[in-house]
Amino acid sequence: MNPITKFYVSCKGSDENCGSYQSKSFRTIQKAIDAAYQIIGDVQIIIADGKYTNTNAIASGCRQGNLEIIGNNTSPDKVVIDSGNDSNSAATFWAVNGANIAFSGVKICASTKNPPLLASCIRSTYNGLVTIKGKVIFGKASYAQILVGNGRVIINSGYDISGSAQYHLFCSTSSSIATTANKEMNVNILENLSYEKAFACVQTLSVVNWRLPFILNGFTVSGIRHIISDAGCIAMNAIGSNKEITPDQFPGSENGKNISGFFNGQIFGLNSTKKLWF
């Protein structure tokens, strides 16, 4: 097995450092990502506890090897990463042009709201792939907490939500979001949440295959549960789902809007609804 290269980032670091040791850590996550693209093989970017504001980190293009961002897996809330003012990125983290990046142990926010920039926490576009590999906390976002456009997001871990947004999930343009069916994993709601547009929006030939249960912990989630349009598809009881834990719908205070597309085996957008059997 080839060794894993590690780069370190801390609030006390400097981008003039080599980044290969904790004592010589980089200051910015972008510098560590750029360094990862200079080498072949698996890379882990280890982020020390702290608040990393003004972050618009972009992983662009395919590279040979996995790229993983690791914070504090015991207390993700100790590694807080928030968006900056890069309108080209429009996200705290952006995987684009075939980039493959995994996350664990971090709290990701996207509070930037300077028109025309409405930031998202994670953005995956143009064949980008984002994997939630370990516990992540999604904080407040101006637009979406998870945004996918012609890309993919794989959620292989439970995670927490501790802030509101216009959307939690926005999946468009032949994209997909897939989740694990592990009984031990769920989505924890850590405060009262309000989604201005909808908890989930799926459109334009995109698919969300959702299996994780939502644990409200006594809190409420207000807003529309989901919006489906332009042949989008939400499957919450698809093949492979664990019937004991898979929810029937997303959280929210208003019923979902099935404009045109598929929801849990039903087709909408015709003169009537029909049950589809596969």
Secondary structure by P-SEA (a helix, b strand, c coil): cbbbbbbbbcccccccccccccccccccaaaaaaaaaacccbbbbbbcccccccccccccccccbbbbbbcccccccccccccccccccccccccccbbbbbbccbbbbccccccccccccbbbccbbbbbcccbbbbcccccccbbbcccbbbbcccccccccccccbbbccccbbbbbccccbbbbbccbbbbccccbbbccbbbbbccbbbbcccccccccccccccbbbbbccccccccccccccccccccccccccccccccccccbbbbbcc
